[in-house]
Amino acid sequence: MSTRHFRTLLDLEADELMTVLDRAAELKRLRGTSEHPEPLRGKTIVVLLEKASTRTRLSFEVGITELGAFATTLIAKDTQMGRGEPLGDTARMLTRYAHGVVYRTFGHDRIEALAADAGIPVINGLSELYHPCQLLADMQTIREHTNGRLEGVRVTWVGDGNNMANSWILAAERTGLQLTIACPEGYDPHAPALEAAAKAGHSVRVLRDPVEACIGADVVTTDVFASMGQEEEATKRAQAFAGFMIDGEKMAKADPGAIFLHCLPAHRGEEVAGAVIDGPQSRVWDQAENRLHAQKALLEFLVG
């Protein structure tokens, strides 16, 4: 049997995705009880970081431990990778030592390259194109709000067509979420992701007006306007995204029972108003916690 990886959400079939999300809810319920399983006992999972991390690192380290495995974190710049060791050689080495690897990096091609030579599951902990582990948590959070439903839920993404927007598109492709994206001209999401959704019959609306995009939404979500590695573009992006901040006006256009999500870290007063992220419609802390449970379910599925 070939090694299963998790490079994007498309690495899971639709039914497999729902199996993982169902298991995430079960593991969340069992956490801290004697019934919580340890299916990875005796195994080792490497968390390999080329980018700074808070939630990805912590949620995986804690989750790996709670599943009975040993988590070892490598900061890439402090390894031979930082001195130019080829990714292929790193992949072959990791395969001999560990049972899985979570890789947080820059170019998505690096995720693909590591997976190509690894004989153990490679999990995308974030790349410039996709952030699938975050979407598992986001979908779990939505299901908690909708009694388990994803198909037909109206999700509005406001902001950059970045790795999160691309991942929301693939989530729509896999689940039937009704996705609307509002982004300025020149900041559209990845065309292949849009094409994959359209091919599956789940076309995604791309609008320029963030207020219009929020009308009737069940979920409104965003991210920072300048991601890691884009700091030099901050001034230009601030101008391009003027008017895109999620504030009370936009939330008022959404369904009265709508929730707000943000993958964090957040910049209050830039992409989201403090009154929204700290208000009663915000579910960002449930969302952050669900990284732990969703990733535990994923690890069990791939490695267990």
RABELMO-V867305 format. One record per residue. N is the residue number from 1. D_LAST is the distance of its C-alpha to the last C-alpha in whole Angstrom. Layout:
BEGIN
n=N d_last=D_LAST
n=N d_last=D_LAST
END
This chain:
BEGIN
n=1 d_last=14
n=2 d_last=15
n=3 d_last=13
n=4 d_last=12
n=5 d_last=13
n=6 d_last=14
n=7 d_last=18
n=8 d_last=20
n=9 d_last=19
n=10 d_last=20
n=11 d_last=17
n=12 d_last=16
n=13 d_last=18
n=14 d_last=20
n=15 d_last=18
n=16 d_last=15
n=17 d_last=16
n=18 d_last=17
n=19 d_last=14
n=20 d_last=12
n=21 d_last=16
n=22 d_last=16
n=23 d_last=13
n=24 d_last=14
n=25 d_last=17
n=26 d_last=16
n=27 d_last=14
n=28 d_last=17
n=29 d_last=19
n=30 d_last=17
n=31 d_last=18
n=32 d_last=20
n=33 d_last=20
n=34 d_last=19
n=35 d_last=17
n=36 d_last=14
n=37 d_last=11
n=38 d_last=9
n=39 d_last=6
n=40 d_last=6
n=41 d_last=9
n=42 d_last=11
n=43 d_last=9
n=44 d_last=11
n=45 d_last=11
n=46 d_last=15
n=47 d_last=17
n=48 d_last=20
n=49 d_last=23
n=50 d_last=26
n=51 d_last=27
n=52 d_last=28
n=53 d_last=25
n=54 d_last=25
n=55 d_last=23
n=56 d_last=20
n=57 d_last=20
n=58 d_last=20
n=59 d_last=18
n=60 d_last=15
n=61 d_last=16
n=62 d_last=16
n=63 d_last=13
n=64 d_last=11
n=65 d_last=13
n=66 d_last=13
n=67 d_last=9
n=68 d_last=11
n=69 d_last=10
n=70 d_last=13
n=71 d_last=15
n=72 d_last=17
n=73 d_last=20
n=74 d_last=22
n=75 d_last=25
n=76 d_last=26
n=77 d_last=30
n=78 d_last=29
n=79 d_last=27
n=80 d_last=29
n=81 d_last=28
n=82 d_last=31
n=83 d_last=33
n=84 d_last=32
n=85 d_last=30
n=86 d_last=28
n=87 d_last=25
n=88 d_last=24
n=89 d_last=25
n=90 d_last=23
n=91 d_last=20
n=92 d_last=20
n=93 d_last=21
n=94 d_last=17
n=95 d_last=16
n=96 d_last=17
n=97 d_last=16
n=98 d_last=13
n=99 d_last=9
n=100 d_last=10
n=101 d_last=13
n=102 d_last=15
n=103 d_last=18
n=104 d_last=21
n=105 d_last=24
n=106 d_last=28
n=107 d_last=28
n=108 d_last=26
n=109 d_last=27
n=110 d_last=25
n=111 d_last=21
n=112 d_last=22
n=113 d_last=24
n=114 d_last=21
n=115 d_last=18
n=116 d_last=21
n=117 d_last=21
n=118 d_last=17
n=119 d_last=15
n=120 d_last=12
n=121 d_last=11
n=122 d_last=14
n=123 d_last=14
n=124 d_last=18
n=125 d_last=18
n=126 d_last=22
n=127 d_last=24
n=128 d_last=28
n=129 d_last=27
n=130 d_last=24
n=131 d_last=22
n=132 d_last=19
n=133 d_last=17
n=134 d_last=21
n=135 d_last=21
n=136 d_last=18
n=137 d_last=20
n=138 d_last=23
n=139 d_last=22
n=140 d_last=21
n=141 d_last=24
n=142 d_last=26
n=143 d_last=24
n=144 d_last=25
n=145 d_last=29
n=146 d_last=29
n=147 d_last=28
n=148 d_last=25
n=149 d_last=27
n=150 d_last=26
n=151 d_last=28
n=152 d_last=32
n=153 d_last=31
n=154 d_last=34
n=155 d_last=32
n=156 d_last=35
n=157 d_last=34
n=158 d_last=37
n=159 d_last=37
n=160 d_last=36
n=161 d_last=34
n=162 d_last=31
n=163 d_last=28
n=164 d_last=27
n=165 d_last=30
n=166 d_last=28
n=167 d_last=25
n=168 d_last=27
n=169 d_last=28
n=170 d_last=25
n=171 d_last=24
n=172 d_last=27
n=173 d_last=27
n=174 d_last=23
n=175 d_last=25
n=176 d_last=28
n=177 d_last=29
n=178 d_last=33
n=179 d_last=33
n=180 d_last=36
n=181 d_last=36
n=182 d_last=39
n=183 d_last=40
n=184 d_last=43
n=185 d_last=44
n=186 d_last=43
n=187 d_last=39
n=188 d_last=38
n=189 d_last=34
n=190 d_last=33
n=191 d_last=34
n=192 d_last=32
n=193 d_last=29
n=194 d_last=33
n=195 d_last=33
n=196 d_last=30
n=197 d_last=30
n=198 d_last=34
n=199 d_last=33
n=200 d_last=30
n=201 d_last=33
n=202 d_last=32
n=203 d_last=35
n=204 d_last=35
n=205 d_last=38
n=206 d_last=39
n=207 d_last=42
n=208 d_last=44
n=209 d_last=45
n=210 d_last=43
n=211 d_last=45
n=212 d_last=45
n=213 d_last=41
n=214 d_last=40
n=215 d_last=43
n=216 d_last=41
n=217 d_last=37
n=218 d_last=35
n=219 d_last=33
n=220 d_last=34
n=221 d_last=32
n=222 d_last=33
n=223 d_last=32
n=224 d_last=35
n=225 d_last=37
n=226 d_last=37
n=227 d_last=33
n=228 d_last=32
n=229 d_last=35
n=230 d_last=37
n=231 d_last=39
n=232 d_last=42
n=233 d_last=42
n=234 d_last=42
n=235 d_last=46
n=236 d_last=46
n=237 d_last=43
n=238 d_last=45
n=239 d_last=47
n=240 d_last=45
n=241 d_last=43
n=242 d_last=46
n=243 d_last=46
n=244 d_last=42
n=245 d_last=42
n=246 d_last=40
n=247 d_last=43
n=248 d_last=44
n=249 d_last=46
n=250 d_last=43
n=251 d_last=41
n=252 d_last=44
n=253 d_last=44
n=254 d_last=41
n=255 d_last=40
n=256 d_last=41
n=257 d_last=38
n=258 d_last=36
n=259 d_last=34
n=260 d_last=33
n=261 d_last=30
n=262 d_last=30
n=263 d_last=27
n=264 d_last=29
n=265 d_last=31
n=266 d_last=34
n=267 d_last=38
n=268 d_last=40
n=269 d_last=43
n=270 d_last=41
n=271 d_last=39
n=272 d_last=39
n=273 d_last=41
n=274 d_last=41
n=275 d_last=42
n=276 d_last=39
n=277 d_last=36
n=278 d_last=37
n=279 d_last=39
n=280 d_last=38
n=281 d_last=36
n=282 d_last=34
n=283 d_last=30
n=284 d_last=29
n=285 d_last=28
n=286 d_last=26
n=287 d_last=24
n=288 d_last=24
n=289 d_last=22
n=290 d_last=20
n=291 d_last=18
n=292 d_last=16
n=293 d_last=15
n=294 d_last=14
n=295 d_last=12
n=296 d_last=10
n=297 d_last=10
n=298 d_last=9
n=299 d_last=7
n=300 d_last=4
n=301 d_last=6
n=302 d_last=6
n=303 d_last=4
n=304 d_last=0
END
